[in-house]
Amino acid sequence: MQNFQDNLATLENTDSFGNMKLFGESGEVEAGIENKPGAQGSFRVYYHVSKKWGGIGPKAAQEALDLFAEHTEDARQNPGKHPNIDRLFEVIDKDIYYAVRCYPV
């Protein structure tokens, strides 16, 4: 099983983006991720799965959890420590779908 850093090495470069917004079914912004230190890995994972799946829904969330590797289990054991992973658990549990838009730097 690969770890998070190995998985990140296989994902697209996202340096040209500054942030991403997740839009709920109402069209309102429900969350955002900045492409900055401490969140760049989450940004790249969310970007990758949203491009592949056309947004963030349960299937994209499951793939993202797989990419987060060892951080996924840490998030299960420590709710609130990894909010971007916690959101993916919620997407799966509540069958939520987000449209995703990335904004350049």
C-alpha positions in Angstrom: 0.0 0.0 0.0 1.4 3.4 -1.0 1.5 6.3 1.5 0.2 9.8 1.1 3.4 11.3 -0.2 3.8 8.5 -2.8 0.2 9.1 -3.9 0.7 12.9 -4.2 3.7 12.3 -6.5 1.3 10.7 -9.1 -1.2 13.6 -9.1 -1.4 16.6 -11.4 0.6 19.8 -10.6 -1.8 22.4 -9.2 0.7 25.3 -8.8 -1.3 27.6 -11.1 -4.3 27.6 -8.8 -4.8 29.7 -5.7 -8.0 28.2 -4.3 -11.0 26.0 -4.9 -14.6 26.4 -3.9 -17.1 23.6 -3.4 -20.6 24.4 -4.3 -23.6 22.6 -2.8 -26.8 21.6 -4.6 -28.3 25.1 -3.9 -25.4 26.7 -5.8 -24.0 28.3 -2.7 -20.3 28.0 -1.7 -20.2 25.5 1.1 -16.4 25.0 1.5 -13.1 26.1 0.1 -9.5 24.9 0.1 -6.6 27.3 -0.4 -3.6 26.0 -2.3 -1.1 26.9 0.4 1.3 25.1 2.7 -0.6 22.8 5.0 -3.4 22.3 2.6 -1.6 21.8 -0.8 -2.0 18.0 -0.5 -5.7 18.2 0.1 -6.0 20.7 -2.8 -4.2 18.3 -5.1 -6.3 15.3 -4.0 -9.6 17.2 -4.3 -8.5 18.6 -7.7 -7.6 15.2 -9.0 -10.8 13.4 -8.0 -13.1 16.3 -9.0 -11.6 16.3 -12.5 -12.0 12.6 -12.8 -15.5 12.4 -11.4 -16.9 15.7 -12.5 -17.2 17.0 -8.9 -17.1 15.5 -5.4 -19.6 12.9 -4.7 -19.4 9.5 -2.9 -17.3 7.8 -5.5 -14.9 10.7 -5.8 -14.8 10.9 -2.0 -13.9 7.2 -1.6 -11.1 7.5 -4.1 -9.8 10.6 -2.3 -9.9 8.7 1.0 -7.8 6.0 -0.6 -5.3 8.7 -1.8 -5.0 10.2 1.6 -3.8 6.8 2.7 -2.5 6.8 6.3 -4.2 10.2 7.0 -7.6 8.6 6.5 -7.3 6.3 9.4 -5.8 9.1 11.5 -8.9 11.2 10.6 -11.2 8.4 11.7 -9.5 8.2 15.0 -9.2 11.9 15.6 -12.4 13.7 14.2 -11.6 17.4 13.5 -7.9 16.9 13.0 -8.3 16.6 9.2 -11.3 18.7 8.2 -10.8 18.1 4.5 -10.9 14.3 5.1 -13.8 14.7 7.5 -15.8 16.3 4.7 -15.2 13.3 2.5 -16.6 11.0 5.2 -19.7 13.2 5.3 -20.0 13.2 1.5 -20.2 9.4 1.6 -22.4 9.1 4.8 -24.9 11.7 3.6 -24.7 11.1 -0.2 -23.6 14.7 -0.8 -22.4 16.1 -4.1 -20.3 19.2 -4.6 -19.5 21.1 -7.8 -15.9 22.2 -7.8 -14.3 25.3 -9.3 -10.6 26.2 -9.1 -9.4 29.7 -9.4 -6.0 30.8 -10.7 -3.3 32.4 -8.5 
